[in-house]
């Protein structure tokens, strides 16, 4: 593995223009033919749920198992960089950046909305009961727990190990080096990176859509701002501009400071809810819900509701797994 294979340019023309053309074509198709696009995407989604749900569940299960094995084995001691390297930031700062980039506004929205929705309409059984409440919290822990972070972790390990320890490009194509060697610098590598960029853009678009909808609803509740597409377009532009500014200013000035501020505000909000709310009840349910999640994690991981078919898994678990993977 040699670092000199990496292009000195910050843009890889085949990957940049290839992914840009495909994304632009997808956007134009969705804007010009919205009804046809919605119908096509719905059909594709229904086909995936009917025929490939087992693959999503099995893939995420394998990823979680691999990450746990790496963490607990001797391979977990391998540095994702040169042996003499040291972390650029403290563990708290890294946690703040990873938490803000990894979960962000999605957790703020679904952290409240998801348990309520599962309580009202659980995947099985009657809603509005004590059993439904326990199941709702267990499912929410499951969707936002170790599986999501395992997906992030395995991609992070791949990128960091091959790039910082072996000098390969900081792209997903580098993960194929043990399989195809120097051919990662050719058409196969370009195709992998294009696929990764499209997946990332669609995943971020989902997060942005959820976030903008939440912001619009909050502004409507506080100031009467109408909930409409034009307002949401303006919010998307403003949010994208702020994100761009934070990235352009660099990891130290932009991303780091915003992440630390974000984590601080999140902790203050959590403490406020803990102090103002029924404190003892919150602590009791947290401990019990954590135990339920950990004790049933294997069953939940492989549960496809094969004997009780329903549309719930496609709208929730498979949606989350696809979102995290993207």
ABEGO torsion letter per residue (X at the ends): XBAAABBABABBAAAAAAAAAAAAAAAAAAAABAAAAAAAAAAAAAAAAAAAAAAAAAAAAAAAAAAAAAAABAAAABBAEBAABBBABBAAAAAAAAAAAAAEAAAAAAAAAAAAAAAABBABEBBGBAAAAAAAAAAAAAAABAAAAAAAAAAAAAAAAAAAAAGBBBBAAAAAAAAAEAAAABAAAAAAAAAAAAAAAAAAAAAAAAAAAAAAAAAAAAAGBBBBAAAAAAAAAAAAAAAAAAAAAEAAAAAAAAAAAAAAAAAAAAAAAAAABBAAAAAAAAAAAAAAAAAAAAAAAABAGAABBBAAAAABAAAAAAAAAX
